[in-house]
C-alpha cells in the first residue's frame, strides 16, 4: 500500500500558525509509516505540493502511489479542529472523510484517532501495540510540543547559522518543559550536527560528543525512529564516514 500525506492547510489565515499545520502533517506521516506493508512518501517530497492546486490522478502517476491523505487544521486558543480526507488516486475521488475536534493538551490522542480511522479505511491493521511508540514516550506537555513544532518549522526553512541557532533555542525551550520529548531531542541533535557540518560549531569534538549522547538516548528508547538514525548518520558522517554506514 502506498500513500502520501499532503501538507495540511492552515485555516487560521495566520502565517505564524503554519508551523502547527506542518507539525500535524509530519506527525501523521510518521504514524502512518508505522503501519505494516505501507510505503509513505517522505515529508520533503510531500511538501513540494504545499499551497499548490493538485490534480489527484496526475499526483498518483507522478509519485507511483494509490492513496492521498489531505486535511486542514484550525486552531483557536487551546482548541484544535482537523478535517481529514482519504482519496483514491486512481479515480481522484474521496473514499473517506471525517472531522476531529479536541484540545491542544490532548493533541497526541487526536492524532491517534485520525491514524486509527485512516488505517481502518485502508483495511490495514495498526502495528501491534508493543512495537509502536509506547504512551509514556509520547509528549505530554502541550507547550513543549508547541516549541518543538516551532523548532522543526525553523529547521525546514532556509538553512543558516542564525536559523539553526533559533531552532536550537526552540528545542531547548521544549526540553526545559519536557526533558523526554523525543522530537525535540532529535531536532536539537540535528542542529548540533549542522553546526559541526557547516562550520558553525565552536568545538567540533565536544559538540559531536553531545550529539551522540543525545541520540543514543533516543535510540535506546525507540530504536526504529527514522529521524534518529538520520541524525546519528549526520553526526557520525563528519570525520567518521565509515561509522555512518548502516
N, C-alpha and C positions, 0 to 999 in steps of 0.2 A: 504494500500500500504506500502511495507517495502523495505528499501534500505540501502546501506552503501556507504559512500564516502571514497574510499581507498586513502591512503596518496599520494598526488601528487608528481610526480618525479621532481627532481631538475636538469634541463638540463644545468645548468651553470658549472657543474663539479667542483664546489667550495663548500666544506662542510660549509663554513661560510654563504652560502646563503640558507642552509637548512631551517632556521627559516622562510624564506619568503614563500617557498613552503608549509611548515607546517601550516603557518598562513592562507594561501588561503584555505587549506583543512578544517581547523577548522571553518573558516567563512562560507564556503559553507555548512558544516554540520549544523551549527546553522540556516542558512537561509532556507535550505530545511526542517528542522524540524518544521518550522512555517507553512508549507502547511497543510491544513486540512486533517484529517484522514490519516496522514503519520507517520510511525514509522521509525526512523532513528537510526541505530546502533551508539552507543556513540563513541566519539573520542578515548577513551582508548582502546577499543576493536579493532577499525579500525587500530590503529597504531601498533598493533602487527603484521600486514601484511606488514609493511614498509620494502622496499628493498627485498621483497621475491617474488618468482615466485608463482602465484596463479592460481589454476585451478578453473575457474568460476563456473562450475557446483557443484564442491565439496564445494566451498565457500557458495553457496546458501543453500546447505543441512546443512552445519555446523552451519550457522547463522539463518537458517529458514527464509530467505528473498528472494525477487524476483528480485531486481534490484541492480546494482552496478554502481557507478559513478567513473570513472578513469580520470586521467589527468596528464599533465606535465606543468611546468612553466619555462619560460626562461626570465631572467631579464638582460637588457643591459642599464646601466645608469638609466634613468627615464622611459624607455620603458619596457613594460611587454607584453609577449605573453603567452597565455594559450591555450593548446589543451585539449579538454574535450570530453569524450565519455560516452554513457549510454549503459550498457549491460544487456540483459535479461539472468538471471542466470539459467533459466530452459533450455535454449538452448546453452548458452555460447557465443552467438553472439551479436555484437554491433547492436543496433537499431537506434542509432543516434550519430553523432559526429560533432564537429564544432571547429573552431579556432577563438580566440578572441585576438585582439590587442588593446592596449591602453597605457596611460601613468600612472605612479605611483601616480600622483596627483589626478587622477580620478579612483583610484582602486575600490572604492565602486560602482561606476556606472558600471564598468566592471563586477564585481561580480553579480550585479543585473541582467545584461544581461544574464549571464550564468544561474542563478537561474530561470529567467523567461522562457528561452528557454527549460530548463530541464522540467519545470512544464508543458509546452505545449506538450512536447514529451511524458510525462506521462499522458496526458489528465486530468490534475488536475489544477484547478484554484488556483491562489495565494490567500492567506488570504486577506481579504478586506483591503484597504489602511489604514483605521482608526485603525485597530488592529495591523498593522505592526509597526515596529520602524519608527518613523517619520524621514524625511530627516534631520531635524535640530538636531536629536540625532545622526546622522551618523558622524563619524570622518571626518574632512575636511582638517586637516593638514597632508600631506603625511609623513613628518619626524616624527610626533607624532605617526602615525600608525606604522612606521618602528620601533621606540623604543618600542612600545607596543608589537609588534610581537617578538622582541628580548627578551623582558621580559618573555613572555609566553614560549618561547623556553627554557629559563633557568628554568622556573618552572617545565616543563615537563621532565627535565633531572634529574640526581641523586640529591636527596634532602640532603642538608647540610646547616649549618649556613652560610657558605661563599656564596653558590649559591643563597640562599634565600636573602642575602643582595645585591648580584649583580642584581637579578631580581627586587628587590625593587628599586634600583637606576635607572634601565632602565624605570620602570613605572613612577618614579619621573620625569625623563627626558621627557617622553611623556606628562605628565601633566603640566610641565612648558610651553610646546609649545601649548597644548590644554587642559585646565583645565576641560573641559567637556567630555573628551574621556572616555566613559563608560567602555570599555575593560580594559583600564589602571587603572581606579578606582577599578574595581573588582580584577584585578591582585594584586594591592597594598594591598587591603583588605586581600586577601588570604595570602600574605607574612606576614602581621601583625599577622594574625591568626596562621600561622605556628610558628612564633616567640613565641607566647603565649603557644601553644600546646607543642612545643619541648623544652621549657625552655630557649629560646634564648632572650627573652624579658627582658629589664632592668626594666620595670614597667608594670606588667600584668594589673593592674587596668586602667592605662592611655591608654595603647595600646588597651584594649577592648573598651574603650570609643571612641577612634579614629576610630577603625574599624567599630563599629556600626554606627557612624556618617557618614562615607563614604558610607557604603552600603545602609543606609537609603536614601541617595541622589539618588542612582541608582534605588532603588525600587519605589521611588516617581515618577520617570520618566518612568521606564519600569518595571512594577510590574510582568510581565511574564518572565523576564530574568532568565533562569535556573541557570546560573553560579552565579548570585547574591544571589539566595536562598541557593546555596551550601556554598558560603562564609558566609552568615548570619548564617547558621546552624553550620558551623565550629567554629565561634567565640562564639556563644551562648552555644554551647555544653560544652565549658570549664567552669566549675563551675555552670552552669545553664542548665543541660541537658534537663530538662522538657520544657524549653523555646524553645529549638531547635526542638521540635516535631512539625509537621505541624498542 
